[in-house]
């Protein structure tokens, strides 16, 4: 019997289980985050983003939206891109 192979398979299974559990925890936290964040109207958010974009620039606006409004990485980038169009 090749004990190295068996050990490797067991470790791989353990790591896959850990990844699966962590992925589920992340999804639960995302859902809780969506529920706990105040729903700000899109027009108000666009106005704040537009004001910050004029004063701070693109990257700092995205950073502001992420930190102050609790947005993900993609959402503020899409919002800023939409303001440019």
Phi, psi and omega in degrees: 000139180265100184291331178296318180293317180295316178298318179298317179295318179296316179298319178298318178295319178297314180295322177296322178294319178298316179298317180298315180296316180296321179297318178295319178297320179297316179297320178296316180295323177298316179295318178296322180295320179297322181287326186276337180285138177292140179277107179266138181297147183299322180296319179294319179295319178296321180294316178296316180296319180296318179296314179293325180297321180291326184267324187257328187102174189295305187294317180290330175294315178298316179297318178300312182297322179293315185283314187276328183255356177069033182273161178284187179288322188280318187301311180293328178296316179295322179296314180295319177298322179293328178290331178287331183283000000 
